[in-house]
Amino acid sequence: MTDLELKHHQVATSLGEIAVAEVGEGPVLVMLHGGGPGASGVSNYHQNLPALARHFRVILPDQPGFGGSYRPGEQDLAERSITEIGVDALFQALDSLGIGTFHLLGNSLGGAAAIAMAQQRPERVTRLVLMAPGGGWLPFGPTPTEGQKEMFRYYNAGGPSEKKMAAFIRTMVYDHKQFGEDVVRARYEASLDTSHIAFYHYYNAAFAKRGGMDPLWRDLHKIKAPTLLLWGRDDRTITLDGAQLMLKQIRDVQLHVFGKCGHWVQLERQHEFERLVTGFLAEETTEAAS
């Protein structure tokens, strides 16, 4: 995945173990992955680590239900949303690692968790980067979106396959030709863990019953951290039109839109993503020194 030497932790929380990888030194940057089948912290961001680890101590948790972390059950997801569960587990994991304040970055499902963390404990989040985040977004068009439908479809109607994973990736990106069969196969193989499949059925059912993500847009004004929004103009999962509310309600916010880009900015516009994130987060150090 990467030539860098990652440190791996299994961190105990009251909910279950959270798998955390880390690399680099410097200010802490916590990066939260999205919620697609087979997703995990390292798999979603591995290509960005060589650039970011030069400046930050990068923390890559697997959110509950994904990667090496514990799987919430049907009753867990009936009682609390996946975002509520994730925020609880993530704060406990960071506390166990001795991490107080940190920069925070999240994409999609991870973006929802990042918003909720910045709302609940604003004193701990120094700067916030959100890539097409769930929960803070109100689309003009119909939901579920095209990308959300592909997520729901993946484990249903005959179960996972490489063909369905290829269809899923096509909806996530603007130009699927840049992602070959090796990418499809690796993501497909990562999606086959039986406990992850069971979790995903519970997760999809709970998502439908709740009518989507938590309505985090109601409390966007509680975010105090300077915030950078990164969005693909051609995102078919968390669509750009829903960003307007975030621009109005987050007090210190800026937006960068990428043309010819879908839901995975960190992959589709890798070098621009790394440059923008590094520059934005470095502003906190500059301001503190002045």
N, C-alpha and C positions, 0 to 999 in steps of 0.2 A: 504493500500500500504506500509506503514511504520509506526513504532511507534513514530518516531520523529515528533516534532511539526513544521510543515512547515508554513512559512509566505507566504501569497499570495498577489500579487499586480496585478492590471489592469493598465498598464502604457500607457498613451496617447502618440502617435506619430503623425506626419503629415500624415501618411498612414492609421492608424487605431490603435486600442488598442492591446497591446502585453501583454499576460498573463505571469507572472513571479512568480515562487515559489523560496523560498530561505530557507536555513537552515545552522546552524553552524556559527563559528566565526574564524577569522584569515585572511590570504591572500585570495583574491577573486579568485574563480575558476568558470568560466562560462562554462557550459556543454550544447552542442548543439546536439539535437537528430537527428535521421535519418528520411527518408521520406516515410516510409512504411505506408499503410492504418491504421489509428487509432493511429499513433504515437503521443507522446507528451514528454515534458521534464521529468516530474515525472514518467510516465509509463515506459520510456526507461531506467531510471537510479535509480529507487527507491531502488532496492536491494543493491546498492553501497553507499547509503547515510550514513548509520550508521558508516561506516569506514571513509569516506571522510570528513564528518562533524566534526570529531574530530580534523581535521587539517586546514580546510578551511571554509570560508564563501562561500557556494556553491550556485550558481545562475543558475536556470533552466528555461530558456525562452521556451515558445511554439513558434516555428517559424510561420511566416505568413501562414495561411491555415490550421494550425494544432491546436489541443487542444482548449484552450480558447481564442486564438488570432484571429484577424480579417481575413477574407478570401479575398485574391486578386481575382479580377474578370477577365473575358476573355480579356478585353482591357488592364488591368494592365499587364497580362502575355504576351500579344502581344508586348507591348512596352519595357518591361524589363524582364530579366530572373528571375526565383525564387530566385537564389542566389543574384542577384543585389538587388531585393526587400528586401530579408531577411537581408542583410548586412546593408542597409539603416535603416530599422526598428530596428535592434538590437543595432546599435550604438546610435540611438536616445533613446531607452529604457534604455541603460546603462548610458547615460548622465543624464536622468531624475532621475535615482537612485543614482546619485552622484558618480558613479564608474569611476575612471580614468584609471589606469593600472590594468591588470588582467592576470591571467593564463587562457588559452583557450583550450578547448577539444571539438572535434567534430567527429561524426561517419557518414559516408556515405554522405547524403545531408548536414548534419550538419558539416561534414568534409570539404565540398566545401565552406560553409559559413565561416568556421574557416580559411581556406587558404586565402580566399579573404579579410577577416578582417586583417589578419597578413600582407598581401601585401599592403593594402591601408593605414593602420595606424600602421606601425611596432613599433612606439614608445609606443604604448599602450599595446602590447601583450608581457608579460615578458617571458613566456614559453608556448610552443605549443605541444599538444598531438593530433595526428591524427589517427583515427581508420578506415582503409580502406576508405579513403576520396574520394569523387567524384571530378572531375575537375582537379586534379593534377596528374592524372593517365592515362597512355596510354597502353591498354592491347595488348597482342600479338594475342589473339584469336578474334573471331567474337563478334560483339555487335549488338543489346542488348544482355547482358548476360542472363543466365538462370534465375537468381534472378530478373533482370529487367523485363523480360517477365512476370513473375508471378505478379509483381506489376501492370503492364499494364492490365493484365487479370482480376485482382480482381474485379474491378467495372464494367467490361464489360461482355458480354456473359451471360446475366441473372442476373447480379448484385451480391452483396456480399452474402456469405453463410459461415457457419462454416466449411464446407468441403473445400472451396476455401481458407479460412484462414489457415486451417491445411496444405494445399499444399504450401501456401506461407511460413509458418514457416519452413517447411521441407527444403526449398531451402535456408533459412537464416542460418541454423545451421548445424553442422556436425552430431549430434545425436539427432534427434527430440524426442526420447523416454524420454529424461529428461524433456520435456515440456508436461504436461498432458492436459487433456480436459479443465481444469479450465483456463489454460493460453490461449488456443485457444478461449474459449468462451469470456474471458475478452477482448482480443484484437478484436475479432469479434464485440462485443457490442460497443466498443469504435469507431469502423469504421462506425457506422450506422447514425451518425449525417448528416442530409440532406444537410446542408450547406457545410460540409466537402466533401460529395460525389460530389456536384456540382463543388467545387473547384478542386477536383481530376481529373475530366473530362477535365477541362480547363488546368490543370497542365500537364496531360499526352499529350494532343494535342500540347501544346506549346513545351514540351520536344521533341516530335517527329519532329515538324517543325524546331526546332533549331538544330536537329541532335545530341541531348544529352546535357550533362552538359557544362557549360562555359569552354573554353580551358584555365584554370588557370595554366596549366603546362608551358605555355609560359613565365610566370613571376615568377617562383618558386625562382629565385635568389633574389627576393625582400623580401623574408622572412628573417628577422634578428634574430628572437627568436630561442633559442635552441629548437630543435624539436625531439620528440619521436614518431616514427611510430609503431603502434601496428596492427598486421595483422594475421588473421587466414589462415593457409596454404591451407585450404580446402574451402575458400570463393568462392562461385559461383555467387556473385553479383558484387563486386569490386575485381577482381582477383589479386592475389599476383604478377603475372608476370608484372603488370603495375607499381610496386613500384620502378623499377630500375631508372626511370627518376627522381623521388623524391630524391633518394639516391645520384644521381649525381649532382643535381642542388641546393638543400638546403644546405647552407654552414655549418651549425652545426646540424648534424642529426645522429640519431641512429635508428636501426630497431630491433624489437623483434617479432619473428614469433612463433605462437602457432600451433603445430601439433594437428590433430584431433579437429579442431576448424573452424567454418565458419565465418559468417559476424558479429555476435553479441558477440564480445570478452568480453564485460562487463558482459554478462550473462553466456556464456559458460565457461569462465575462470575467474570467478568473483574475487576470492581471489588473484590470480596472477595479475590480472588487477589492483586491489586496491593497492597492494604492489608496483608494478612498477610505477604507477602514483604518489603515495604519495612520493616515493623515488626520482623520477625524479624532481618533483616540489620542494621538500625540498632542492635540490641542489642549487636553486636560493638563498634561505635564507642563506645557508652556505657560498656561494661565496660572498654575500653582507657583511657578518660579517667578512670575512677574509681580 
